[in-house]
């Protein structure tokens, strides 16, 4: 059967998508490996159009090998997004099995239909093996889109295998299978699948880039905590709803005499102190809390569903742990402290308003001599007697499960 211009549209379109992905990597998109996988697929479809009988089954093994290789390659790229392990041994075994089955189909049974069936089966196995675990772990919009696309590919390949299993045998003439319904299905399924994959990868890559820039804009580069803009974005999101209702505790913390730390130890060491102080706050805020670097050496902590006395206890624990730490730089030893202001988000009050009140309490702690916790409506833990009395009073109250878990962890 003669090869028409329409037949060349399939590999040409796939090659165009592949080279396009390789080219746009120069614009900063991480798409080149997807492009190589598509180029491998295009090469397999191109070899399929060169219909010669004397190189059988070597020609079919090579062309089918490129097609299966491109599927395996795409599956590995999918797994790489979530750092899922891809078994090289399994992929090699799949390639070897495909080669053996192709040889048996063409040499023993002389059936191109069986050859296609076996290759499609190997492709379906590779797709199911990659898409099922990936879809269970997909969380971002980009990952969910790719999970849906790969699951659809896996279902389509499985359905085609069932069709080829029941399809009648075609003539032995060169090109007869390509011109049949089954052969056309192979070609145009590849074309539609390639265009769908290219579109999905482009959309997913764009979403990845948007998320990356949003994360950079909302994250403090030194501590990897949220910045003020990130806090605003969080409070507008569905996750931020938990911080907009009572009782949400707001803790503001500021490292005391930070300028003196920089002057005595140097700015790089000052950055180290900020990073470690932020990490300390994050650990004791717990998995449901939110820690924000508000600027310089000032941090904010949001604790949802935490009463005021428990929030003050958490802040005082942060203060004591930071005070107990010893620092050494160039033979100089230092001991640093921090001050804290603690309040609650009132009913129908914005978090910003609560942060402003906590800021006033923080400055009350500074004016009272630093290295202390001041809580709304003015409770100050500035002496050992105050802290002991507060600890005894807190012990008489119910301790929430989250706080108990944090204390057990300590």
C-alpha positions in Angstrom: 0.0 0.0 0.0 1.5 3.4 -1.0 2.4 5.8 1.8 0.4 9.1 1.4 1.2 12.6 2.6 -1.5 12.2 5.2 0.5 9.3 6.7 3.5 11.5 7.1 1.4 14.0 9.2 1.6 11.7 12.2 5.4 11.5 12.7 5.9 15.1 11.5 3.5 16.5 14.1 5.1 14.4 16.8 8.6 15.5 15.8 7.4 19.1 15.7 6.1 18.9 19.3 9.3 17.2 20.4 11.7 19.7 18.8 9.5 22.5 20.2 9.9 21.2 23.7 13.7 21.0 23.2 13.8 24.5 21.8 11.8 26.3 24.6 14.2 25.0 27.2 16.3 28.1 26.2 13.4 30.2 27.6 13.8 28.6 31.0 11.2 25.8 30.7 12.3 22.3 31.9 10.8 20.5 28.9 13.8 19.2 27.0 13.5 15.6 28.3 9.9 15.5 27.3 11.0 16.6 23.9 13.5 13.8 23.6 10.8 11.3 24.5 8.5 12.7 21.8 11.4 12.6 19.2 11.9 8.9 20.0 8.2 8.3 19.4 8.4 10.3 16.1 11.4 8.1 15.0 9.4 5.0 15.7 6.4 6.2 13.6 8.7 7.3 10.8 10.3 3.9 10.5 6.9 2.4 10.4 6.2 4.2 7.1 9.3 2.6 5.4 7.7 -0.6 4.3 10.2 -3.2 3.3 9.9 -7.0 3.8 13.5 -8.1 3.6 14.6 -6.6 7.0 11.8 -8.3 9.0 11.7 -8.7 12.0 14.7 -6.4 12.7 13.0 -3.3 11.3 9.9 -3.9 13.4 11.9 -4.6 16.5 13.7 -1.2 16.1 10.6 0.8 15.3 8.6 -0.8 18.1 11.5 -0.4 20.4 11.6 3.4 19.8 7.8 3.6 20.5 8.0 1.6 23.7 11.2 3.5 24.8 9.4 6.8 24.4 6.5 5.5 26.6 8.9 4.3 29.3 10.9 7.6 29.1 7.7 9.6 29.6 6.7 7.4 32.5 10.1 8.0 34.1 9.7 11.7 33.7 6.3 11.5 35.3 7.7 9.7 38.3 10.6 12.2 38.6 8.1 15.0 39.3 7.3 13.4 42.7 10.7 11.7 43.1 9.1 8.3 42.8 11.6 5.4 42.1 11.6 4.0 38.6 13.0 0.5 38.3 15.6 0.3 35.5 15.5 -3.5 35.7 11.8 -3.5 35.1 12.1 -1.2 32.1 14.9 -3.4 30.6 12.8 -6.5 31.2 9.8 -4.8 29.5 12.0 -3.9 26.4 13.4 -7.5 26.2 9.9 -9.1 26.6 8.6 -6.8 23.8 11.5 -7.8 21.5 10.9 -11.5 22.1 7.2 -11.3 21.5 7.7 -9.2 18.4 10.1 -11.8 17.0 7.7 -14.7 17.8 4.7 -12.8 16.3 6.5 -12.1 13.0 8.7 -15.2 12.6 6.4 -18.0 14.0 2.9 -16.6 13.5 3.8 -14.1 10.7 1.2 -11.7 12.2 1.6 -7.9 12.3 -1.7 -7.8 14.4 -0.1 -9.9 17.2 3.1 -7.8 17.0 1.0 -4.7 17.5 -0.9 -6.3 20.3 2.2 -7.3 22.2 3.8 -3.8 21.9 0.6 -2.1 23.0 0.4 -4.5 25.9 3.9 -3.5 27.0 3.1 0.2 26.6 -0.1 -0.3 28.7 1.8 -2.1 31.5 4.4 0.8 31.6 1.6 3.4 31.7 -0.4 1.7 34.5 2.7 1.0 36.5 3.6 4.7 36.5 0.2 6.5 36.6 -1.4 4.6 39.5 1.1 5.5 42.2 1.6 8.9 40.8 -2.2 9.7 40.8 -2.4 8.7 44.5 0.3 11.2 45.4 -0.5 14.0 43.1 -1.4 17.2 45.0 -0.8 20.2 42.8 -2.9 21.2 39.8 -0.1 20.4 37.4 0.4 16.9 38.9 -3.3 16.1 38.9 -3.6 17.1 35.2 -0.7 14.8 34.2 -2.1 12.0 36.4 -5.5 12.2 34.6 -3.8 12.3 31.1 -1.6 9.3 31.9 -4.5 7.3 33.3 -6.5 8.1 30.2 -3.5 6.9 28.1 -3.3 3.7 30.1 -7.1 3.0 29.7 -6.9 3.8 26.0 -4.0 1.4 25.5 -5.8 -1.3 27.4 -8.9 -0.9 25.3 -6.9 -1.0 22.1 -5.3 -4.3 23.2 -8.7 -5.8 23.6 -9.6 -4.6 20.1 -6.5 -6.1 18.6 -7.1 -9.3 20.4 -10.5 -9.6 18.6 -9.4 -8.0 15.3 -9.3 -10.3 12.2 -6.0 -11.2 10.6 -5.1 -9.0 7.6 -3.3 -9.9 4.4 0.4 -10.7 4.4 1.0 -8.0 1.7 3.4 -5.2 2.7 1.5 -2.2 4.0 -1.8 -4.1 4.5 -1.8 -3.8 8.3 -1.0 0.0 8.1 -3.9 0.6 5.7 -6.3 -1.5 7.9 -8.5 -0.1 10.7 -6.1 -1.4 13.3 -3.1 0.1 11.6 -4.8 3.5 11.3 -5.9 3.3 14.9 -2.2 2.9 16.0 -1.1 5.9 13.9 -3.8 8.4 14.8 -4.0 7.3 18.4 -0.3 8.2 18.6 -1.0 11.5 17.0 -3.8 12.5 19.3 -2.0 11.2 22.3 1.1 13.1 21.4 -0.8 16.4 21.0 -2.7 15.8 24.2 0.6 15.1 26.1 2.3 18.1 24.6 -0.5 20.4 25.6 -0.7 18.9 29.1 3.0 19.1 29.7 3.0 22.7 28.5 0.1 23.6 30.8 1.7 21.7 33.7 5.1 23.4 33.1 3.4 26.9 33.0 1.6 26.1 36.3 4.9 25.0 37.8 6.5 28.2 36.8 3.7 30.3 38.2 3.8 28.4 41.5 7.6 28.8 41.6 7.4 32.5 41.2 4.5 32.8 43.6 6.5 30.8 46.2 9.6 33.0 45.7 7.4 36.1 46.1 5.7 34.8 49.2 8.8 33.2 50.9 11.6 34.8 52.8 14.8 33.7 51.0 16.9 33.6 54.2 14.6 31.5 56.5 12.3 29.8 53.9 9.4 31.0 56.1 6.5 33.0 54.8 7.0 36.8 54.4 4.3 39.4 54.8 3.0 38.9 51.3 2.9 35.2 51.9 0.9 35.7 55.1 -1.6 37.8 53.2 -1.9 35.1 50.5 -2.3 32.4 53.1 -5.1 34.2 55.0 -7.0 34.6 51.7 -6.7 30.9 50.9 -8.9 28.0 52.1 -6.1 26.9 54.5 -6.0 30.4 56.1 -9.6 30.0 57.2 -8.5 28.3 60.4 -6.5 31.4 61.4 -9.4 33.8 60.9 -11.6 32.4 63.7 -11.5 32.2 67.5 -9.4 31.1 69.3 -6.4 31.8 67.2 -3.3 32.9 69.2 -1.0 35.5 67.7 2.6 35.6 69.0 5.1 38.3 67.9 8.7 37.7 68.7 11.7 39.9 68.3 15.4 39.1 69.0 16.7 41.5 71.6 19.6 44.0 70.8 20.0 42.4 67.3 22.1 45.3 66.1 24.6 44.6 68.8 24.8 41.0 67.6 25.6 42.1 64.1 28.2 44.6 65.4 29.9 42.1 67.6 29.8 38.9 65.5 29.2 40.2 62.0 26.2 40.2 59.6 26.7 36.6 58.3 26.5 35.3 61.9 23.5 37.5 62.5 21.8 35.8 59.6 22.6 32.5 61.2 20.9 33.6 64.4 17.8 34.7 62.5 17.6 31.3 60.6 18.0 29.3 63.8 15.5 31.4 65.7 13.0 31.0 62.9 13.5 27.3 62.9 13.0 27.2 66.7 9.7 29.0 66.3 8.6 26.7 63.6 9.3 23.5 65.6 7.3 24.7 68.6 4.5 26.2 66.5 3.6 22.6 65.6 2.3 21.2 62.3 -0.9 23.3 62.4 0.9 26.6 63.3 2.2 29.2 60.9 5.5 31.1 61.3 6.1 34.3 59.4 9.2 36.5 59.1 7.7 40.0 59.3 11.0 41.7 58.7 14.5 42.0 60.1 14.6 40.1 63.4 10.8 40.2 64.0 8.7 37.1 63.5 5.0 36.2 63.9 3.4 32.9 64.9 -0.2 32.0 64.4 -1.6 29.1 66.5 -5.2 28.0 65.6 -7.5 26.6 68.3 -5.0 27.6 71.1 -6.3 29.5 74.2 -4.4 32.5 75.5 -2.7 30.8 78.5 -1.4 28.0 76.3 -0.1 30.4 73.7 1.7 32.4 76.5 3.2 29.1 77.7 4.4 28.2 74.2 5.9 31.7 73.8 7.7 31.4 77.2 9.1 28.0 76.2 10.5 29.5 73.0 12.0 32.3 75.0 13.6 30.0 77.5 15.1 27.6 74.9 16.5 30.5 72.9 18.0 32.1 76.0 19.6 28.8 77.1 21.4 28.4 73.7 25.1 29.3 73.7 26.7 30.8 70.6 30.3 30.8 69.6 32.0 32.8 66.8 35.8 33.3 66.3 36.4 32.4 69.9 33.7 34.8 71.2 30.8 33.2 73.1 27.4 34.8 73.3 24.0 34.3 74.8 21.0 36.0 73.2 17.4 36.6 74.3 14.1 37.5 72.6 10.9 39.3 73.7 7.3 38.2 72.9 3.9 39.7 72.7 0.9 37.4 72.8 -2.8 38.0 72.1 -5.9 36.3 70.5 -7.8 37.1 67.4 -11.1 38.5 68.6 -14.5 37.7 67.2 -15.0 39.4 63.8 -11.5 40.9 64.0 -8.9 40.7 61.2 -5.6 38.9 61.8 -3.9 42.1 60.9 -5.6 43.9 63.8 -4.5 41.1 66.2 -1.0 41.3 64.9 -1.0 45.1 65.6 -2.1 44.5 69.2 0.5 41.8 69.6 3.1 44.3 68.3 2.1 46.8 71.1 2.5 44.0 73.7 5.9 43.1 72.2 7.1 46.7 72.7 5.7 46.6 76.2 8.0 43.6 76.8 10.9 45.6 75.3 10.2 48.6 77.5 9.9 46.4 80.6 13.5 45.1 80.2 13.4 42.6 77.3 13.7 38.8 77.5 10.1 38.3 78.6 6.6 37.5 77.4 3.7 40.0 77.7 0.3 38.6 76.9 -3.1 40.3 76.5 -4.5 41.8 78.6 -1.1 42.6 80.1 0.1 39.4 81.7 3.9 39.6 81.9 6.3 36.7 82.6 9.3 38.8 83.6 10.5 37.1 86.8 11.1 33.5 87.8 8.2 33.9 90.4 5.8 35.0 87.6 6.8 32.1 85.4 6.4 29.6 88.2 3.0 31.0 89.2 1.9 30.9 85.6 3.1 27.3 85.1 1.2 26.2 88.3 -2.0 28.0 87.1 -1.7 26.5 83.6 -1.3 23.0 85.1 -4.7 23.3 86.7 -6.4 23.8 83.3 -7.1 21.3 80.6 -4.1 20.9 78.3 -5.2 20.5 74.6 -4.1 17.4 72.8 -1.9 19.3 70.4 -0.1 21.0 73.2 0.3 17.7 75.0 1.8 16.1 71.9 4.2 19.0 71.6 5.3 18.6 75.2 5.7 14.8 74.8 7.9 15.5 71.7 10.1 17.8 73.8 
